[in-house]
Amino acid sequence: MVIQYQGEQNGIPQTFTLRIIGNNLSKSSSNYQIDLLVGDKQLPTFTTLIHQSLSNCLKEIYLFRKHNGIKFDASSEKVAPKLVPYDLVLYNAHKQGLFMV
């Protein structure tokens, strides 16, 4: 799943891309990897590459954004059409973690 936001980093307008890769290990277990890109450059954002929940991934992105002066414009969200519907439902349920105050 790929989601793009317009925003800024330290006052400079940028395009940010979130790449979310979900891996279902079994009926009761899954894990997620998430990448943050500025333009086409991937940022080294994570303490761990694999998270056990999408919510934890989004919290990690939030903390990285807060620490590095990155702001997303929530109204500019664009979701790439090629996705797993369940991933979109999960993302929509947890994306408030990206925009915590």
N, C-alpha and C positions, 0 to 999 in steps of 0.2 A: 504494500500500500504506500502510495506517495502523496504527500500533502505539501502544498506550497503556501507561503505567506510573504506578503510584502512587509517591510519593517525597516528598522535602522539599527546599526551597531555604532555606538559612540557618536550618534548624530549623523552618520553617513547612511543614506538610503541603500537598502540591500534587498535581494530576493533570497529567502530562506526555504530550504526543502527538508522535510522530514521523511526518511525512508524507514518504514516499519516492516520488519520481517518476523512473522509469527511461525513458530514450529510447534505443531501438536505432537507431543511425544506419546501420548496415550489418551484414552477417553477422559482421564481425570487430571492430566498434567500437560502443561504447555510452557513454552518460554518465548521471549521476544528479544529481538535485537533492534536497536534504533540508531540511525545515523542522522546527524545534522550537517547540512551543507549550506555554505554561503556561496551563491553563484554555483559553480561546479566544483568548489573546493570543500572537501570534508574536514570538519573540525574535530580535533581529538577531545571529546567531551566527557568520557565516562570513566568511572572508577572500575566498572566491570562492563564487559561487552554484552553479556546475556543477563536478562532479568526474568524473574518468574511471573511477572505480571506487567501488563501494559501500563497500568497505573504507576508502577515504580519507574518505568521508562520515562513517562511524561513528567514525573516529579524531578527526575534527574535533569531533563532538558530545562525545566523551569529554573532549577538552582544554577545551572550553567549560564542560562540567559541572564539571570539576576546578577551573577558575579562578573559577567563580561559585558555588561551594558547593552544587551540585545533586547529589542522590543519588537514584538509581532503585532501587526494590525489584524485583529480577529476578523474584521469584515472583509479582508482580502483573501480568505481561505479558498483554495482551489484543490479539490481532490481528484487525482488522476482516475480516469474511468476504469482502468484495469485493476480490480481489487477483489478480495474475498468479502462478501457481504457481512459475515460475522465480524471481521476485523473492523469494518466501518461502524457497526453497532457498538462494539467495545470502545472504539476511539471516541465516538460521540458521547458515550456515557462517562468517559474519563477526561475529556479534553479540558474541562474546567481547571485541571491541574496545571495546564500550561499558562493560564491567565490568573493565577492566584494573586491576591493583593499582598 
